[in-house]
Amino acid sequence: MSIINRIAIFLVSILLLLSINATIVSASSQNYLPFENTEAGRNSNAYMPTYNPSMNDRVNFIKEISNYAKEASAKWGIPASAIIGMAVIESGYGTTRIAVNANNIFGIKIWVTNPDQGWQLKGQPDENNGTVPIVSDFGVDRIIFDEAKRVDNWYRMFSSQKEAVDYLAGTLLQNKRYGFAKINYATNLKNGWSYERASKQYIYEIANAGYNHLGGDYYRNVVGKVMEEWNLYKYDEKTFTDIHGHWAQKQIEFLAEKGWINGYPDGTFKPNASLTRAHAAKILSNFLGLTKTTEPIYFTDVPTNFWGHDSVVLMAQHKLMNGTGNNHFSPNTKLTRAQMAQIFYNAGFYTQPAETTMNSFNDVHKDHYAYIAIETMRQEGIMAGYGDGRFGINDSITRAQMAAVIYRLDQKGWNKK
């Protein structure tokens, strides 16, 4: 290679380096901090984005966070639209220094000095009642603080943005301070609120409880605008990955929207899986809106830490589901069609009982415990038999079948005992 060619390559390399360096300087000059530049630096610059996200960047950010938010919503009941909207506002579509350096897209602080798993944001204003020592004061919003002696600039560091979402939805928003808002959100949906209205109310309530120091009206406004702009409410709709095209898709989605049924953490509903007695108790107690009575109920196989304990007790207190003998409830046993008919009969889902002279199914004799219940449910059009003349008294009920029957009851206006 000639000397001239080598010189040309060298000059091109220098120009490329200068170009790259100029870009870096230009980007950092937009966000000077007081200790970086005493003239142009502003404490408020600490919160500014490290770069201006393009429309494509914003779309990709929402696409990624929505996956985490939907999964978190299924697990912990926090509206997905609220999670995504909060992430956008708090992290500038993932571009703030906190988001870039700590994957902390919600600005979650740790109010101590040098915490484990913490990341320090230098150059921000003092948010600890003026207790942080000042090193140099160059005027309003241009103050250099003693970073080693302040607790208000440490942020929780996450290994990923997914971990940040899980911490927000599964830990922070579940505590006593904010937990009531999740309950209200579910109740509001059951009462017929739209996802938009219920999610905005959720934002309002957690902000008023202390999540945002500017209050509920402010936070609902700014996060709400983002939710509207991107139609984030579509991520709240209770759709499951395994019911598309299923014969009961409409009924399942309707009950899920009402909050009467839930899916699994992996986003599935398992429509063809057999329904257990505990799951049936959970669905029906939700559907009926049962309230606790003072009657003491205890089953030896339903301990207080069992996930369906409260629902089982409610159904027993209201005489809708009984035990299976020897003070057992058999929560994990499959619910049979005869048992389901008896439960609906106990709940009063009929205009009048069937005549004792009826005999519509060849496998249901008059001495069967659920004879009147089965005949009454057939008479009311709530349950039917098979083409071969059987009712299938011992056949198990699937999750989809239960959803379809509950939907039918609701359409008949029988959602109250």
C-alpha positions as CSV (number, residue, x, y, z in Angstrom):
1,M,0.0,0.0,0.0
2,S,1.4,3.4,-1.0
3,I,2.1,6.1,1.5
4,I,-0.6,8.3,-0.1
5,N,-3.2,5.6,0.4
6,R,-2.2,5.2,4.0
7,I,-2.4,8.9,4.6
8,A,-5.9,9.0,3.0
9,I,-7.1,6.2,5.2
10,F,-5.7,7.9,8.3
11,L,-7.4,11.1,7.4
12,V,-10.7,9.4,6.8
13,S,-10.4,7.7,10.2
14,I,-9.7,11.0,11.9
15,L,-12.8,12.5,10.3
16,L,-15.0,9.6,11.4
17,L,-13.7,9.9,15.0
18,L,-14.3,13.6,15.0
19,S,-17.8,13.1,13.6
20,I,-18.7,10.5,16.2
21,N,-17.2,12.6,19.0
22,A,-19.2,15.7,17.7
23,T,-22.4,13.6,17.9
24,I,-21.6,12.6,21.5
25,V,-20.8,16.1,22.6
26,S,-23.9,17.5,20.9
27,A,-26.1,14.9,22.6
28,S,-24.6,15.5,26.1
29,S,-24.8,19.3,25.6
30,Q,-28.6,19.1,25.7
31,N,-28.4,17.6,29.2
32,Y,-25.7,19.4,31.1
33,L,-25.7,19.0,34.9
34,P,-24.4,21.6,37.3
35,F,-21.2,19.8,38.1
36,E,-20.6,19.4,34.3
37,N,-21.2,23.0,33.3
38,T,-21.8,25.7,35.9
39,E,-23.3,28.0,33.2
40,A,-25.7,25.8,31.2
41,G,-26.2,23.1,33.8
42,R,-29.6,22.7,35.4
43,N,-30.6,20.3,38.2
44,S,-33.8,19.5,36.3
45,N,-31.7,18.2,33.4
46,A,-31.0,15.1,35.5
47,Y,-34.4,13.8,34.7
48,M,-34.3,14.6,31.0
49,P,-34.0,11.9,28.3
50,T,-30.6,10.8,27.2
51,Y,-31.9,11.1,23.6
52,N,-35.0,12.1,21.8
53,P,-36.9,8.9,20.9
54,S,-38.1,8.5,17.4
55,M,-41.7,7.3,16.6
56,N,-40.2,3.9,15.9
57,D,-38.5,3.9,19.3
58,R,-41.8,4.7,21.0
59,V,-43.7,2.0,19.2
60,N,-41.1,-0.6,20.0
61,F,-41.0,0.5,23.7
62,I,-44.8,0.2,24.1
63,K,-44.7,-3.1,22.2
64,E,-42.2,-4.6,24.6
65,I,-43.6,-3.2,27.8
66,S,-47.2,-4.2,26.8
67,N,-46.1,-7.9,26.9
68,Y,-44.7,-7.5,30.4
69,A,-47.7,-5.5,31.5
70,K,-50.3,-8.0,30.2
71,E,-48.5,-10.8,32.0
72,A,-48.3,-8.8,35.2
73,S,-51.9,-7.8,35.0
74,A,-53.0,-11.4,34.8
75,K,-50.9,-12.3,37.8
76,W,-51.6,-9.3,40.1
77,G,-54.7,-7.5,38.8
78,I,-53.1,-4.2,38.0
79,P,-54.5,-2.6,34.8
80,A,-52.1,-3.2,32.0
81,S,-52.9,0.2,30.4
82,A,-51.9,1.9,33.7
83,I,-48.6,0.1,33.8
84,I,-47.7,1.0,30.2
85,G,-48.8,4.6,30.6
86,M,-46.9,5.1,33.8
87,A,-43.8,3.6,32.2
88,V,-44.0,6.0,29.3
89,I,-44.5,9.1,31.5
90,E,-41.8,8.1,34.1
91,S,-39.2,7.0,31.7
92,G,-39.8,9.1,28.5
93,Y,-40.3,5.8,26.5
94,G,-37.3,4.3,28.3
95,T,-34.8,7.2,27.5
96,T,-34.2,8.8,30.9
97,R,-30.9,8.3,32.7
98,I,-32.6,6.2,35.3
99,A,-34.2,4.0,32.7
100,V,-31.0,3.6,30.6
101,N,-28.6,3.0,33.5
102,A,-30.8,1.1,35.9
103,N,-33.7,-0.3,33.8
104,N,-35.9,1.6,36.3
105,I,-38.7,2.8,34.0
106,F,-40.9,3.9,36.9
107,G,-38.5,6.1,38.9
108,I,-38.8,3.9,42.0
109,K,-36.5,5.3,44.7
110,I,-34.6,3.7,47.6
111,W,-34.5,6.3,50.4
112,V,-31.1,5.4,51.9
113,T,-27.5,6.2,51.2
114,N,-25.5,3.6,49.2
115,P,-28.2,0.9,49.1
116,D,-27.6,-2.6,47.7
117,Q,-28.9,-2.9,44.2
118,G,-29.1,0.9,44.0
119,W,-28.1,3.4,41.2
120,Q,-27.3,7.0,42.0
121,L,-28.7,9.8,39.8
122,K,-26.4,12.7,40.3
123,G,-27.2,16.4,39.7
124,Q,-30.9,16.3,40.6
125,P,-32.7,18.8,42.9
126,D,-32.8,18.2,46.6
127,E,-36.1,16.5,47.4
128,N,-35.3,15.8,51.1
129,N,-36.5,19.0,52.7
130,G,-33.3,21.0,52.2
131,T,-31.1,18.7,54.3
132,V,-28.5,17.9,51.6
133,P,-25.3,20.0,51.9
134,I,-24.6,22.4,49.0
135,V,-21.1,22.4,47.5
136,S,-21.6,25.3,45.1
137,D,-24.6,27.5,44.3
138,F,-24.7,29.1,40.8
139,G,-28.3,30.2,41.0
140,V,-31.8,28.8,40.7
141,D,-31.7,25.2,39.4
142,R,-27.9,25.3,39.1
143,I,-26.9,24.0,42.6
144,I,-24.2,21.4,43.1
145,F,-25.1,19.1,46.1
146,D,-22.9,16.8,48.1
147,E,-24.0,13.6,46.4
148,A,-22.3,11.4,49.1
149,K,-24.6,12.7,51.8
150,R,-28.0,12.6,50.3
151,V,-30.6,9.8,50.2
152,D,-33.0,11.2,47.6
153,N,-31.0,10.3,44.5
154,W,-30.7,6.5,44.8
155,Y,-32.9,4.4,42.6
156,R,-33.6,0.7,42.6
157,M,-31.6,-1.1,39.9
158,F,-33.3,-3.8,37.9
159,S,-31.8,-6.4,35.7
160,S,-34.3,-5.8,33.0
161,Q,-37.4,-3.7,32.3
162,K,-39.5,-6.8,32.8
163,E,-38.2,-7.1,36.4
164,A,-39.1,-3.4,36.9
165,V,-42.7,-4.1,35.7
166,D,-43.0,-7.2,38.0
167,Y,-41.7,-5.2,41.0
168,L,-44.2,-2.4,40.4
169,A,-47.2,-4.6,39.8
170,G,-46.3,-7.5,42.1
171,T,-44.7,-5.7,45.1
172,L,-45.0,-2.0,45.2
173,L,-48.7,-1.6,44.2
174,Q,-49.8,-4.6,46.3
175,N,-48.8,-3.0,49.6
176,K,-51.3,-1.5,52.1
177,R,-50.9,2.0,50.8
178,Y,-52.0,1.2,47.2
179,G,-53.6,-2.2,47.4
180,F,-57.1,-0.8,47.8
181,A,-57.0,0.7,44.3
182,K,-56.7,-2.8,42.7
183,I,-59.8,-4.0,44.6
184,N,-61.7,-0.9,43.5
185,Y,-60.6,-1.4,39.9
186,A,-62.0,-5.0,39.8
187,T,-65.2,-3.8,41.5
188,N,-65.6,-0.9,39.0
189,L,-65.3,-3.3,36.1
190,K,-67.9,-5.6,37.6
191,N,-70.2,-2.7,38.0
192,G,-70.0,-2.0,34.2
193,W,-67.3,0.6,34.0
194,S,-65.4,0.8,30.8
195,Y,-61.7,-0.1,30.9
196,E,-60.8,3.5,30.2
197,R,-62.8,4.9,33.1
198,A,-61.7,2.2,35.5
199,S,-58.0,2.5,34.6
200,K,-58.0,6.3,34.9
201,Q,-59.7,6.0,38.3
202,Y,-56.9,3.5,39.3
203,I,-54.3,6.1,38.3
204,Y,-56.1,8.8,40.3
205,E,-56.3,6.7,43.4
206,I,-52.7,5.5,43.6
207,A,-51.5,9.1,42.9
208,N,-53.7,10.5,45.7
209,A,-52.3,7.8,48.0
210,G,-48.8,9.1,47.4
211,Y,-47.5,7.6,44.3
212,N,-47.2,11.0,42.7
213,H,-46.7,14.1,44.8
214,L,-48.7,16.3,42.4
215,G,-51.9,14.4,43.2
216,G,-54.6,12.3,41.5
217,D,-56.0,14.9,39.1
218,Y,-52.6,15.7,37.7
219,Y,-51.4,12.1,37.3
220,R,-54.7,10.9,35.9
221,N,-54.5,13.7,33.3
222,V,-50.9,13.1,32.1
223,V,-51.0,9.3,32.2
224,G,-54.5,9.3,30.7
225,K,-53.4,11.3,27.7
226,V,-50.8,8.7,26.9
227,M,-53.3,5.9,27.4
228,E,-55.7,7.6,25.0
229,E,-53.0,8.5,22.4
230,W,-51.9,4.9,22.2
231,N,-55.2,3.2,23.0
232,L,-53.6,1.3,25.8
233,Y,-56.9,0.1,27.0
234,K,-56.8,-2.7,24.4
235,Y,-54.2,-4.4,26.6
236,D,-56.7,-4.5,29.5
237,E,-59.2,-6.6,27.6
238,K,-59.4,-10.1,29.1
239,T,-58.4,-12.2,26.1
240,F,-56.7,-15.5,26.5
241,T,-54.2,-17.1,24.1
242,D,-56.0,-20.4,23.9
243,I,-59.6,-19.5,23.2
244,H,-59.5,-17.9,19.8
245,G,-62.1,-19.7,17.7
246,H,-63.4,-21.7,20.6
247,W,-67.1,-22.2,20.7
248,A,-67.3,-20.4,24.1
249,Q,-64.9,-17.6,23.3
250,K,-67.6,-14.9,23.5
251,Q,-68.9,-16.2,26.9
252,I,-65.4,-16.6,28.4
253,E,-64.4,-13.1,27.4
254,F,-67.6,-11.6,28.7
255,L,-67.2,-13.2,32.2
256,A,-63.5,-12.3,32.2
257,E,-64.4,-8.6,31.5
258,K,-66.8,-8.8,34.4
259,G,-64.1,-10.1,36.7
260,W,-66.1,-13.3,37.4
261,I,-63.4,-15.7,36.0
262,N,-59.7,-15.6,35.7
263,G,-57.1,-17.3,33.5
264,Y,-53.7,-18.6,34.4
265,P,-50.4,-16.6,34.8
266,D,-49.2,-17.8,31.3
267,G,-52.1,-16.0,29.6
268,T,-54.2,-19.2,29.0
269,F,-57.7,-20.0,30.1
270,K,-57.6,-23.8,29.5
271,P,-61.3,-23.9,28.3
272,N,-61.4,-27.7,28.0
273,A,-59.9,-28.5,31.3
274,S,-62.1,-30.0,34.0
275,L,-63.5,-27.6,36.6
276,T,-62.7,-28.4,40.2
277,R,-65.1,-27.8,43.1
278,A,-62.8,-25.0,44.4
279,H,-62.7,-23.3,41.0
280,A,-66.5,-23.6,40.8
281,A,-66.9,-22.0,44.2
282,K,-64.6,-19.1,43.2
283,I,-66.5,-18.4,39.9
284,L,-69.9,-18.6,41.5
285,S,-69.1,-16.6,44.5
286,N,-67.8,-13.9,42.2
287,F,-70.8,-14.1,40.0
288,L,-73.3,-13.9,42.8
289,G,-71.4,-11.2,44.8
290,L,-71.7,-13.2,48.0
291,T,-70.9,-11.5,51.3
292,K,-69.5,-13.2,54.4
293,T,-71.8,-14.2,57.2
294,T,-71.1,-14.9,60.8
295,E,-71.6,-18.7,60.5
296,P,-68.4,-20.6,61.3
297,I,-67.5,-23.0,58.5
298,Y,-64.5,-25.3,58.5
299,F,-63.4,-28.1,56.2
300,T,-60.4,-30.1,57.2
301,D,-59.1,-30.2,53.5
302,V,-59.5,-26.4,53.0
303,P,-56.9,-24.7,55.2
304,T,-57.0,-20.9,55.7
305,N,-54.0,-20.5,53.4
306,F,-55.7,-22.4,50.5
307,W,-56.2,-20.0,47.5
308,G,-59.9,-20.8,47.3
309,H,-60.6,-20.8,51.1
310,D,-62.8,-17.7,51.2
311,S,-64.9,-18.7,48.2
312,V,-65.5,-22.2,49.6
313,V,-66.6,-20.8,52.9
314,L,-68.9,-18.3,51.2
315,M,-70.6,-20.9,49.2
316,A,-71.1,-23.1,52.2
317,Q,-72.4,-20.3,54.4
318,H,-75.0,-19.5,51.8
319,K,-76.0,-23.2,51.5
320,L,-75.1,-23.3,47.8
321,M,-72.3,-26.0,48.0
322,N,-72.1,-28.6,50.7
323,G,-69.2,-30.8,51.9
324,T,-68.6,-34.3,50.6
325,G,-68.7,-36.0,54.0
326,N,-66.4,-36.4,57.0
327,N,-66.0,-32.6,57.2
328,H,-64.4,-32.6,53.7
329,F,-65.1,-30.3,50.8
330,S,-62.9,-32.1,48.2
331,P,-61.7,-28.8,46.6
332,N,-59.6,-30.5,44.0
333,T,-62.2,-33.0,42.9
334,K,-63.8,-32.5,39.5
335,L,-67.3,-30.9,39.6
336,T,-69.9,-33.2,38.0
337,R,-72.9,-32.1,36.0
338,A,-75.3,-33.3,38.7
339,Q,-73.4,-31.3,41.3
340,M,-73.6,-28.2,39.1
341,A,-77.3,-28.6,38.6
342,Q,-77.8,-28.9,42.3
343,I,-75.8,-25.7,43.0
344,F,-77.8,-23.7,40.5
345,Y,-81.0,-25.1,42.1
346,N,-79.8,-24.1,45.5
347,A,-79.1,-20.6,44.2
348,G,-82.7,-20.3,43.1
349,F,-82.1,-20.0,39.4
350,Y,-85.7,-21.0,38.4
351,T,-89.2,-19.7,38.4
352,Q,-90.7,-22.8,39.8
353,P,-89.4,-26.4,40.7
354,A,-90.0,-29.2,38.2
355,E,-92.9,-31.6,38.8
356,T,-91.9,-34.8,40.5
357,T,-93.6,-36.8,37.8
358,M,-91.1,-35.8,35.2
359,N,-88.4,-38.2,33.9
360,S,-86.5,-36.6,31.1
361,F,-83.2,-38.5,31.2
362,N,-82.6,-42.2,31.3
363,D,-79.7,-42.0,33.7
364,V,-81.5,-39.8,36.3
365,H,-83.8,-41.8,38.6
366,K,-86.3,-40.2,41.0
367,D,-84.3,-41.3,44.0
368,H,-81.1,-39.5,42.8
369,Y,-80.2,-36.6,45.1
370,A,-80.2,-34.1,42.3
371,Y,-83.3,-35.3,40.5
372,I,-85.5,-32.2,41.1
373,A,-82.5,-29.9,40.5
374,I,-81.6,-31.6,37.1
375,E,-85.2,-31.5,35.9
376,T,-85.7,-27.9,37.0
377,M,-82.5,-26.8,35.2
378,R,-83.7,-28.6,32.0
379,Q,-87.1,-26.9,32.4
380,E,-85.5,-23.5,32.7
381,G,-83.3,-24.0,29.7
382,I,-80.1,-23.7,31.8
383,M,-78.8,-27.2,31.3
384,A,-79.6,-29.9,28.7
385,G,-78.9,-33.5,28.2
386,Y,-77.1,-35.5,25.5
387,G,-78.5,-36.8,22.2
388,D,-78.6,-40.4,23.6
389,G,-81.1,-39.4,26.3
390,R,-78.6,-39.2,29.1
391,F,-77.9,-36.2,31.3
392,G,-74.4,-37.4,32.2
393,I,-74.8,-37.1,36.0
394,N,-71.2,-38.1,36.7
395,D,-69.5,-36.3,33.7
396,S,-67.2,-33.6,34.7
397,I,-67.8,-29.9,33.8
398,T,-65.2,-28.1,31.7
399,R,-64.2,-24.5,32.4
400,A,-65.8,-23.4,29.1
401,Q,-69.0,-25.1,29.9
402,M,-69.3,-23.3,33.2
403,A,-68.6,-20.0,31.5
404,A,-71.3,-20.7,29.0
405,V,-73.9,-21.5,31.7
406,I,-73.0,-18.4,33.8
407,Y,-73.3,-16.3,30.7
408,R,-76.7,-17.7,30.0
409,L,-77.8,-17.0,33.6
410,D,-76.6,-13.5,33.4
411,Q,-78.5,-12.9,30.2
412,K,-81.6,-14.2,31.9
413,G,-81.0,-11.6,34.7
414,W,-80.3,-14.3,37.3
415,N,-77.0,-12.9,38.7
416,K,-78.4,-12.5,42.2
417,K,-79.6,-15.2,44.6
